[in-house]
Amino acid sequence: MLRKQKPLIILTVICTVFLLCLSASHGIISADETLPAETEEKAVIDSRTDKLLRAMGDYLKSSEQFSFHAEITFDDLISRGQKIQYAFTSDIAVHRPDRVYAERRTDLGRKRFWYDGKNMTLMDVTLGVYATEPVPADIDAAMDYLMKKYGFSPPLVDFVYQDPYRILIENVESGYYVGLHSISGIRCHHLVFVQKDIDWQIWVEDGKQIVPRKFVITYKTMPESPQFSAVLSEWDLDAHLPDALFNIDLTFTDNFEKVEFMTVSDDVPNESKPKDKE
């Protein structure tokens, strides 16, 4: 989550203790329209960039049920100071206000995540373990709870919140427009934002479907400035998602071991790695 600014939380969640416990245009400016000249006033975020990001957030906010696919790469820092790049795919489904399902297939295994408005369940299919935790009764409160207690959130969770724009913009210090660039053959507005510990970029589709098509985070205060990069596709903002998708059937977990989540305060330094490494 960008607003939490927890370094590499999205990247290292697969490699740490959380391995087991993972329309209308809304006034958007088309590339074919004449863009207003920059004003002399030095705004933190120029008006064009803010308008585009807000339009994207409003578009996602307008959907009660949606799903999308993500192709993700991320850098992991090892003790020798090197970066190792891993990859995974993720399919995410959201039924506001209180249901989320995510499944990921990674270089490090397969994981599934359920939130049904009462409980959150995270399963590591590869390791054969799962954990379940009672959480608050709406998506926003539940995701905040997971981050606060466990230092964990599903990848790309910023887009799952009720108001993605508010979440994305919360800790931004500056932002500007780069230009029109193509992502997987789709013309997109390329926006860049700066925060205290991270820089991030987002490519927003130029058209009636105002969805994010690519998202990159650079952890600039960490050694080697590791990155998280996601290309987003298969957006369905008029999805009709079955209730069964969000309700885990624990009867099929007979061969899985139930474990407990490790809280942030429970984290014990490992003598085999630097104590300041997350």
C-alpha positions in Angstrom: 0.0 0.0 0.0 1.5 3.3 -1.1 0.0 5.3 1.8 1.7 3.0 4.4 5.0 3.4 2.6 6.3 0.2 4.2 9.4 -0.6 2.2 9.1 -3.7 0.0 6.0 -4.9 1.8 4.5 -6.0 -1.6 7.8 -7.4 -2.7 9.0 -9.3 0.3 5.6 -10.7 1.4 6.3 -13.8 -0.8 9.8 -14.3 0.7 9.2 -13.6 4.4 7.2 -15.0 7.2 4.1 -14.0 5.2 5.0 -16.6 2.6 2.4 -18.7 4.3 0.0 -16.0 5.5 -0.3 -13.9 2.1 -18.7 4.5 -19.0 -18.7 7.9 -19.1 -15.4 9.7 -19.2 -16.0 11.6 -16.0 -14.5 14.6 -17.6 -11.1 13.0 -18.4 -9.0 14.7 -21.0 -8.6 12.8 -24.2 -5.3 12.8 -26.0 -7.1 14.4 -29.0 -8.2 17.4 -27.0 -6.1 20.6 -26.7 -4.4 20.5 -23.3 -4.3 23.7 -21.2 -1.0 25.4 -20.9 0.9 25.1 -17.7 0.2 27.9 -15.2 2.9 29.9 -13.5 1.7 28.5 -10.1 3.9 25.6 -9.1 1.3 23.1 -7.9 2.5 20.0 -6.0 0.6 18.0 -8.6 -0.3 19.6 -11.9 -4.0 19.8 -12.6 -3.9 17.5 -15.7 -2.2 14.7 -13.8 -4.5 15.1 -10.8 -7.6 15.1 -13.0 -6.5 11.9 -14.8 -5.7 10.0 -11.6 -9.0 11.1 -10.0 -10.9 10.1 -13.1 -9.3 6.6 -12.9 -10.2 6.4 -9.2 -13.8 7.5 -9.8 -14.1 4.9 -12.6 -13.0 2.0 -10.4 -15.1 3.4 -7.5 -18.2 3.3 -9.6 -18.0 -0.5 -10.0 -19.6 -2.7 -7.3 -18.1 -5.9 -8.8 -14.9 -6.1 -10.9 -12.0 -8.4 -11.7 -8.6 -8.1 -13.4 -5.4 -10.0 -14.2 -1.9 -8.9 -13.3 1.5 -9.9 -14.6 4.0 -8.9 -11.9 7.8 -8.8 -11.5 9.6 -7.7 -8.3 13.1 -7.4 -7.0 14.2 -9.1 -3.8 17.3 -8.0 -2.0 19.5 -10.8 -0.7 22.1 -10.5 2.1 25.0 -10.0 -0.4 23.3 -6.8 -1.6 22.3 -8.3 -4.9 18.8 -8.0 -6.5 17.0 -11.2 -7.6 14.0 -10.7 -9.8 11.0 -12.9 -9.4 7.7 -13.0 -11.2 4.1 -14.0 -10.5 0.6 -13.7 -12.0 -2.4 -12.7 -10.0 -6.1 -12.8 -10.6 -8.1 -10.5 -8.3 -11.9 -10.3 -7.9 -13.8 -7.6 -5.8 -17.4 -7.4 -4.7 -17.8 -4.2 -2.7 -18.2 -3.5 0.1 -17.1 -6.7 1.8 -15.6 -9.4 -0.4 -12.2 -10.0 -2.1 -10.6 -13.0 -3.7 -7.1 -13.2 -5.1 -5.1 -16.1 -6.5 -1.4 -15.9 -7.4 0.9 -18.3 -9.2 4.6 -17.4 -8.5 8.1 -18.5 -9.1 7.9 -19.4 -5.4 4.6 -21.3 -5.4 0.8 -20.8 -5.5 -1.2 -18.8 -3.0 -4.9 -18.0 -2.5 -6.6 -15.2 -0.5 -10.2 -14.9 0.6 -12.1 -12.2 2.4 -15.8 -12.7 3.0 -16.7 -9.8 5.2 -16.0 -11.7 8.4 -12.8 -13.6 8.0 -9.6 -13.4 6.0 -8.0 -16.7 4.9 -4.6 -17.0 3.3 -3.5 -20.4 1.9 -0.1 -21.4 0.6 -0.9 -24.3 -1.7 2.7 -25.2 -2.3 3.6 -25.5 1.5 0.2 -27.0 2.3 -0.7 -24.5 5.1 -3.3 -21.9 5.7 -4.3 -19.3 8.3 -7.6 -17.7 9.1 -8.2 -14.5 11.0 -11.5 -12.6 12.0 -11.3 -9.1 10.4 -13.5 -6.0 10.1 -16.7 -6.1 8.0 -15.7 -3.9 5.1 -12.8 -4.0 2.6 -11.2 -0.7 3.7 -11.2 -1.5 7.4 -10.1 -5.1 6.8 -7.1 -4.1 4.6 -6.0 -1.5 7.2 -6.3 -4.1 9.9 -4.1 -6.6 8.1 -1.4 -4.0 7.5 -1.4 -2.6 11.0 -1.4 -6.0 12.7 0.6 -8.2 10.3 2.4 -5.8 8.0 0.7 -7.5 5.1 -1.6 -6.6 2.3 -2.5 -8.3 -1.0 -0.6 -7.0 -4.1 -2.2 -4.0 -5.8 -4.6 -3.5 -2.8 -4.7 0.3 -3.6 -7.1 -0.5 -6.4 -9.3 -2.6 -4.2 -10.2 0.2 -1.7 -13.5 2.0 -2.0 -11.8 5.2 -3.1 -8.6 4.3 -5.0 -7.7 8.0 -5.7 -7.7 8.9 -2.0 -5.5 6.0 -1.1 -3.0 6.6 -4.0 -2.7 10.3 -3.5 -2.5 10.4 0.3 1.3 10.6 0.7 2.2 12.1 -2.6 4.6 15.1 -2.5 4.6 15.9 -6.3 3.3 14.5 -9.5 3.5 15.2 -13.2 2.4 14.1 -16.6 5.0 12.3 -18.8 3.1 11.7 -22.0 1.1 9.2 -24.1 2.7 5.7 -24.1 1.6 2.3 -25.2 1.1 -0.6 -22.8 0.3 -3.9 -24.6 -0.9 -2.0 -27.6 -3.2 0.3 -25.6 -2.6 4.0 -25.6 -2.2 5.3 -22.0 -1.5 8.5 -20.1 1.8 8.0 -18.2 1.8 9.7 -14.8 4.7 9.9 -12.3 4.4 10.6 -8.5 7.0 11.2 -5.8 6.7 10.3 -2.1 9.2 10.4 0.7 10.5 6.8 0.4 9.2 5.7 -3.0 8.5 7.0 -6.5 5.7 5.4 -8.5 4.4 5.5 -12.0 1.0 4.6 -13.4 -0.3 4.2 -17.0 -4.0 5.1 -17.3 -5.9 4.0 -20.4 -6.8 6.8 -22.7 -10.5 6.1 -23.5 -13.8 5.3 -22.0 -12.4 2.4 -19.9 -10.3 4.5 -17.5 -8.4 1.7 -15.9 -4.7 1.4 -14.9 -2.7 -0.7 -17.3 0.7 -0.6 -15.7 2.0 0.3 -12.2 5.6 0.6 -11.1 7.0 1.3 -7.6 10.6 2.2 -7.0 11.9 1.9 -3.4 14.4 4.7 -3.8 15.7 4.8 -0.2 16.6 1.1 -0.2 19.9 -0.3 -1.5 19.9 -0.8 -5.2 16.4 0.9 -5.5 14.4 -2.3 -6.0 11.2 -2.2 -8.1 7.8 -3.7 -8.2 6.1 -3.7 -11.7 2.6 -4.9 -12.7 1.0 -5.0 -16.1 -2.8 -5.1 -15.6 -5.2 -6.6 -18.1 -8.6 -8.5 -18.6 -10.5 -5.7 -16.7 -14.2 -6.5 -16.2 -16.0 -3.8 -14.4 -19.4 -5.3 -15.0 -18.5 -8.7 -13.5 -21.2 -11.0 -12.1 -19.1 -12.8 -9.5 -20.5 -15.9 -7.8 -20.8 -15.8 -4.0 -19.0 -19.1 -3.8 -15.8 -17.5 -5.1 -15.4 -15.5 -1.9 -16.4 -18.3 0.5 -13.6 -20.8 1.2 -14.8 -24.4 1.7 -12.6 -25.6 4.6 -13.6 -29.2 4.0 -11.0 -29.4 1.2 -8.3 -28.3 3.6 -8.1 -31.7 5.4 -4.6 -32.3 4.0 -3.5 -28.7 4.9 -2.0 -27.6 8.2 -3.7 -24.7 10.0 -1.2 -22.2 11.3 -1.3 -18.9 13.0 -0.3 -15.6 11.5 2.8 -13.9 12.9 2.1 -10.4 14.0 4.6 -7.5 13.4 5.5 -7.5 17.1 6.2 -11.3 17.0 8.9 -10.9 14.4 12.1 -12.3 15.9 15.4 -11.2 14.3 17.1 -14.0 12.4 20.8 -14.2 13.1 21.5 -15.5 9.6 20.5 -12.2 8.0 21.0 -8.5 8.7 18.7 -7.3 11.5 17.5 -4.3 9.5 16.4 -6.4 6.6 12.6 -6.9 6.4 
